[in-house]
Amino acid sequence: MIDFLKKQRPPSSMLGLSLEGSRLEGVLLRRSNGSFRVQKTFSASLALNPLNADPELVGREIRNHLEQADIHERRCAVCIPLSWALTVQTKIPTLPEEDIASFLQIEAERGFPYGPEALNISTSRYRSAEGDQYATLVGVPRNHALQLDNVLRAARLRPLSFTLGITALQSPAKDSPEGAVTLAITEETVNLQVTCGGGVAALRTLEGVVDSEAGQKSIYADVIARELRITLGQLPVEFRDRVRTVRIFGRGELVQQFANDFTPRAAAMGMHVELPSARSTYAFAKALPPETEISPALSVAAGALMGAKPLFEFLPPKISSWQQLTTRFSSKKLVWAGASAGSVALIVVGAFLIQQWQLSRWGSEWAAMEPKVRELDTMQQQIRQFRPWFDDSFRSLTILRKLTEAFPEDGTVSAKTLEIRDLTSVTCSGTARDSAALLKMFDQLRSKKEIFELKLPQSKGESPLQFTFNFQWAEGGANAN
């Protein structure tokens, strides 16, 4: 007899895919005799948006790229964009292990802008040297995951995992007390991750830091250094001094130039910069050729071949084969019900007896858990009662942060007064060393996509120069209105 419950052998080949914006990269990796071999690679810009275009059309476009690269593997592990992810950080109080999941569920409901039913949520927990526990909750809109799953299946692929590319590149070191910063450079953005205490403490996407002028790209090392300082400053105090390494992932001369520019800035923060190689980064490095080029697609494929569980998993739940089988055959055998009238009566009586037994058992279980349920209900009522008193968007602080980032750190331009009306109209006055410093600061303000209608109605003097300017603020940019 065939053993249907026998565990399947791990696959010998895997297609790793990485989606970042409209850019799709793929690596076909094969395992043989304990080593990995890259068989095929491809990179393509998708003409259709996987999130809002017809899944059949996007799937056909992806299938065309796979056929051009002569890739026929169906199993795939996918790195989804970090820009899809929403994050919430929380400290875990002293609780029994069986109650932590319920606490994190409540924190997710309180922290995310959508209900838990609209998100696929995954968690990374980490611990300080003093034993305090923290957690980073990462949520991806369920519609995004379902749409991508439909697109890949239309491309005749079978996705086995949806995870984040930056965590595939650099997983937390479980046994090391030291923390690390990971910078993953893409064509348009820089993704930032902070790992410490055996988990992920921060995840961010830094936009507007990659500049393209006259066909030449450059990365603003100063801006990234400032954003890194802000990110580390938001971590609990016990973790800040443990982050001493910055690992930069990317390809080409652009990444090497950025590493050279960023190294002295990292040194000023007490950190050193590394450009990892395949041999120095992965637990499976010995199975890779030394010249292997690091990429999220390669990392997620290798992890899947080794059976490593991703740190974050967002693959939509699937209907089991047994459920599909019973659904398929139950509809075809309904005709047998007419010839089984006697059996139906026996089944009804048996079901009634089983129901009574289950009700009795559930009544006993309810009596045991009722105090905990009442406590959770009380907490939920308090959350609903006091939620309107809190605004998690922190819009005023966001405006103040964006305005602060535009002012130079050397103090050549300083603000005296700031007025925010209706969270949209902002008026600021201050002094500048000269008009050149003021214009440079204005250029920084104009680069912020949320700021528009920037005006300078009043200025006087030369050195120092007194000024007053105003602008309008809109979340998502001027087009958001």
ZAMARGU-4260 file (C-alpha; in steps of 0.2 Angstrom, whole numbers, plus 5000, padded with zeros to 4 digits):
<rodrens>
0) 5000/5000/5000 | 5006/5017/4996 | 5011/5028/5011 | 5003/5044/5008 | 5009/5051/5024
5) 5027/5048/5020 | 5037/5064/5021 | 5043/5071/5004 | 5061/5072/5000 | 5068/5090/4999
10) 5069/5096/4981 | 5085/5096/4971 | 5082/5112/4962 | 5073/5129/4967 | 5069/5145/4958
15) 5073/5160/4968 | 5063/5176/4963 | 5065/5194/4970 | 5053/5207/4966 | 5057/5225/4969
20) 5046/5238/4961 | 5044/5233/4943 | 5061/5224/4943 | 5060/5205/4944 | 5076/5195/4946
25) 5078/5176/4946 | 5091/5162/4950 | 5089/5144/4946 | 5099/5134/4959 | 5102/5116/4959
30) 5109/5105/4974 | 5120/5090/4970 | 5132/5080/4981 | 5131/5093/4995 | 5135/5108/4984
35) 5125/5121/4975 | 5127/5126/4957 | 5119/5142/4949 | 5111/5135/4933 | 5102/5150/4926
40) 5099/5169/4930 | 5088/5182/4923 | 5083/5200/4926 | 5068/5209/4919 | 5058/5225/4921
45) 5039/5220/4921 | 5028/5231/4910 | 5013/5227/4920 | 5011/5230/4939 | 5008/5213/4948
50) 4997/5222/4961 | 4984/5230/4950 | 4985/5222/4933 | 4976/5206/4927 | 4985/5191/4935
55) 4984/5181/4919 | 4992/5194/4909 | 5006/5197/4922 | 5008/5179/4924 | 5010/5177/4905
60) 5023/5191/4905 | 5033/5182/4918 | 5032/5165/4909 | 5039/5174/4893 | 5054/5180/4903
65) 5057/5162/4911 | 5056/5154/4894 | 5068/5167/4886 | 5080/5162/4900 | 5076/5143/4897
70) 5070/5141/4915 | 5057/5127/4917 | 5057/5124/4936 | 5040/5127/4944 | 5045/5127/4962
75) 5050/5145/4968 | 5053/5155/4984 | 5050/5173/4982 | 5057/5189/4990 | 5043/5202/4991
80) 5047/5221/4992 | 5050/5228/5009 | 5040/5243/5004 | 5024/5231/5006 | 5028/5228/5024
85) 5021/5237/5040 | 5030/5235/5056 | 5026/5237/5075 | 5039/5235/5089 | 5034/5231/5106
90) 5041/5225/5123 | 5034/5209/5129 | 5030/5209/5148 | 5033/5195/5160 | 5020/5182/5154
95) 5019/5164/5153 | 5025/5158/5136 | 5007/5152/5131 | 5000/5169/5134 | 5013/5179/5123
100) 5004/5174/5107 | 4988/5182/5113 | 4997/5198/5119 | 5006/5200/5102 | 4989/5198/5093
105) 4982/5212/5104 | 4997/5223/5100 | 4995/5219/5082 | 4977/5225/5083 | 4982/5241/5092
110) 4997/5245/5081 | 4993/5241/5063 | 4982/5253/5053 | 4972/5238/5047 | 4963/5224/5056
115) 4973/5207/5058 | 4961/5199/5046 | 4967/5211/5032 | 4986/5206/5035 | 4997/5192/5035
120) 5007/5194/5051 | 5024/5187/5055 | 5034/5190/5071 | 5053/5191/5076 | 5057/5190/5094
125) 5073/5196/5102 | 5080/5197/5120 | 5092/5210/5128 | 5107/5204/5139 | 5096/5208/5155
130) 5083/5196/5149 | 5070/5208/5143 | 5060/5202/5128 | 5055/5212/5113 | 5046/5208/5097
135) 5045/5215/5079 | 5028/5212/5071 | 5028/5213/5052 | 5012/5214/5042 | 5009/5212/5023
140) 4992/5216/5016 | 4984/5200/5013 | 4977/5206/4996 | 4995/5209/4990 | 5000/5191/4995
145) 4985/5184/4986 | 4987/5194/4971 | 5005/5189/4969 | 5001/5171/4972 | 4988/5172/4958
150) 5001/5180/4947 | 5014/5166/4950 | 5001/5152/4948 | 4996/5160/4931 | 5014/5159/4926
155) 5013/5140/4930 | 5024/5142/4945 | 5021/5134/4963 | 5027/5147/4976 | 5033/5138/4992
160) 5038/5154/5002 | 5035/5173/5002 | 5048/5182/5013 | 5058/5198/5014 | 5074/5199/5003
165) 5084/5208/5016 | 5081/5195/5030 | 5085/5182/5017 | 5102/5191/5014 | 5106/5193/5033
170) 5097/5183/5046 | 5099/5187/5064 | 5114/5179/5073 | 5106/5168/5087 | 5121/5165/5097
175) 5130/5182/5095 | 5127/5196/5107 | 5133/5208/5094 | 5120/5217/5083 | 5122/5222/5065
180) 5115/5234/5052 | 5111/5228/5035 | 5109/5239/5020 | 5102/5231/5004 | 5104/5243/4989
185) 5092/5242/4975 | 5090/5252/4959 | 5079/5265/4967 | 5079/5263/4986 | 5090/5257/5000
190) 5083/5244/5013 | 5088/5245/5031 | 5088/5231/5044 | 5094/5231/5062 | 5097/5214/5070
195) 5102/5211/5088 | 5097/5199/5102 | 5093/5185/5090 | 5080/5194/5080 | 5075/5209/5069
200) 5074/5225/5079 | 5070/5237/5065 | 5065/5237/5046 | 5064/5252/5035 | 5064/5257/5017
205) 5074/5273/5013 | 5067/5282/4998 | 5075/5296/4989 | 5093/5292/4993 | 5098/5285/4976
210) 5101/5300/4964 | 5102/5298/4945 | 5110/5312/4935 | 5115/5312/4917 | 5114/5293/4918
215) 5126/5291/4933 | 5119/5285/4949 | 5125/5290/4966 | 5119/5286/4984 | 5118/5300/4997
220) 5129/5293/5011 | 5125/5308/5022 | 5107/5305/5022 | 5108/5287/5025 | 5120/5290/5040
225) 5107/5302/5047 | 5093/5290/5045 | 5103/5276/5053 | 5106/5287/5068 | 5088/5290/5069
230) 5084/5272/5068 | 5097/5267/5081 | 5090/5281/5092 | 5073/5273/5092 | 5080/5256/5098
235) 5079/5252/5117 | 5095/5258/5126 | 5101/5241/5129 | 5103/5237/5111 | 5111/5253/5104
240) 5129/5250/5110 | 5128/5232/5104 | 5126/5237/5085 | 5144/5238/5079 | 5144/5231/5061
245) 5136/5238/5045 | 5135/5225/5031 | 5131/5232/5013 | 5124/5221/5000 | 5123/5226/4982
250) 5132/5224/4965 | 5142/5235/4954 | 5154/5250/4956 | 5140/5260/4964 | 5139/5250/4979
255) 5158/5250/4981 | 5159/5269/4979 | 5145/5270/4992 | 5154/5259/5004 | 5170/5270/5002
260) 5159/5286/5006 | 5150/5278/5020 | 5165/5270/5029 | 5171/5286/5038 | 5153/5291/5043
265) 5150/5274/5051 | 5167/5275/5060 | 5161/5291/5067 | 5147/5281/5075 | 5158/5268/5081
270) 5154/5255/5068 | 5164/5246/5054 | 5158/5242/5036 | 5158/5225/5028 | 5155/5220/5010
275) 5150/5202/5013 | 5154/5188/5001 | 5145/5172/4999 | 5159/5163/5008 | 5158/5174/5023
280) 5139/5177/5025 | 5129/5161/5024 | 5128/5145/5034 | 5127/5136/5017 | 5143/5146/5010
285) 5153/5130/5009 | 5141/5124/4996 | 5143/5139/4985 | 5157/5143/4972 | 5168/5157/4979
290) 5164/5168/4964 | 5145/5167/4967 | 5136/5184/4967 | 5126/5188/4982 | 5107/5192/4979
295) 5091/5190/4988 | 5085/5178/4975 | 5100/5167/4977 | 5098/5168/4996 | 5080/5163/4997
300) 5083/5148/4984 | 5097/5141/4994 | 5088/5143/5011 | 5073/5133/5003 | 5084/5120/4996
305) 5092/5117/5014 | 5075/5117/5022 | 5078/5132/5032 | 5062/5141/5038 | 5062/5159/5033
310) 5062/5172/5048 | 5046/5180/5041 | 5033/5170/5031 | 5019/5178/5021 | 5013/5164/5010
315) 4994/5164/5010 | 4987/5148/5018 | 4983/5134/5006 | 4968/5121/5006 | 4975/5104/5010
320) 4975/5090/4998 | 4963/5080/5009 | 4950/5095/5009 | 4952/5096/4990 | 4949/5077/4988
325) 4934/5077/4999 | 4926/5092/4991 | 4929/5084/4974 | 4921/5067/4977 | 4907/5073/4989
330) 4898/5082/4975 | 4899/5067/4964 | 4892/5055/4976 | 4877/5064/4982 | 4866/5052/4972
335) 4870/5039/4984 | 4860/5048/4998 | 4844/5042/4991 | 4848/5024/4993 | 4854/5026/5011
340) 4839/5033/5020 | 4841/5020/5034 | 4859/5025/5036 | 4854/5043/5038 | 4843/5040/5053
345) 4857/5031/5061 | 4870/5044/5057 | 4858/5058/5064 | 4856/5048/5081 | 4875/5045/5082
350) 4879/5063/5078 | 4866/5069/5091 | 4875/5058/5104 | 4892/5064/5099 | 4886/5082/5100
355) 4880/5080/5117 | 4897/5072/5122 | 4906/5087/5114 | 4895/5100/5122 | 4899/5092/5139
360) 4918/5092/5135 | 4918/5109/5129 | 4908/5115/5144 | 4922/5108/5155 | 4935/5116/5144
365) 4926/5133/5145 | 4924/5132/5164 | 4943/5131/5164 | 4947/5145/5152 | 4933/5157/5157
370) 4943/5168/5169 | 4957/5171/5156 | 4943/5175/5143 | 4935/5187/5154 | 4951/5196/5157
375) 4955/5197/5139 | 4937/5204/5135 | 4940/5217/5148 | 4957/5222/5140 | 4948/5223/5123
380) 4934/5234/5130 | 4947/5246/5137 | 4957/5246/5120 | 4941/5251/5111 | 4936/5264/5125
385) 4952/5273/5124 | 4958/5271/5106 | 4949/5287/5100 | 4961/5297/5113 | 4976/5291/5103
390) 4982/5296/5086 | 4995/5283/5080 | 4999/5293/5065 | 5010/5306/5074 | 5007/5318/5059
395) 5014/5334/5069 | 5030/5324/5073 | 5031/5318/5056 | 5030/5336/5049 | 5043/5342/5062
400) 5055/5328/5058 | 5054/5331/5039 | 5057/5350/5043 | 5072/5346/5054 | 5080/5335/5041
405) 5080/5349/5029 | 5090/5361/5041 | 5109/5359/5040 | 5118/5351/5054 | 5131/5365/5055
410) 5119/5378/5061 | 5120/5390/5047 | 5101/5390/5046 | 5091/5390/5062 | 5072/5391/5066
415) 5065/5403/5079 | 5046/5400/5078 | 5036/5386/5070 | 5017/5386/5068 | 5007/5371/5061
420) 4988/5374/5057 | 4976/5360/5054 | 4991/5348/5051 | 4992/5355/5033 | 4998/5373/5034
425) 5016/5376/5041 | 5024/5393/5044 | 5042/5395/5050 | 5053/5409/5054 | 5072/5410/5058
430) 5089/5416/5054 | 5102/5411/5041 | 5120/5415/5039 | 5117/5421/5021 | 5106/5418/5006
435) 5116/5404/5000 | 5113/5393/5015 | 5094/5398/5015 | 5093/5392/4997 | 5102/5376/5000
440) 5089/5373/5014 | 5075/5377/5002 | 5081/5364/4990 | 5081/5351/5004 | 5063/5356/5008
445) 5058/5355/4989 | 5064/5337/4988 | 5052/5331/5001 | 5037/5324/4992 | 5025/5329/5006
450) 5029/5347/5005 | 5022/5359/4991 | 5017/5377/4988 | 5033/5382/4997 | 5034/5401/4998
455) 5046/5414/5005 | 5035/5430/5008 | 5047/5439/5019 | 5066/5441/5022 | 5077/5455/5027
460) 5095/5458/5031 | 5110/5450/5023 | 5121/5442/5037 | 5112/5436/5047 | 5097/5435/5035
465) 5080/5435/5044 | 5066/5425/5035 | 5049/5418/5036 | 5042/5405/5024 | 5027/5394/5023
470) 5021/5378/5014 | 5007/5365/5013 | 5009/5347/5019 | 5000/5332/5012 | 5003/5314/5016
475) 5009/5305/5001 | 5013/5321/4991 | 5003/5335/4983 | 4994/5323/4972 | 4986/5315/4988
480) 4974/5329/4989
</rodrens>
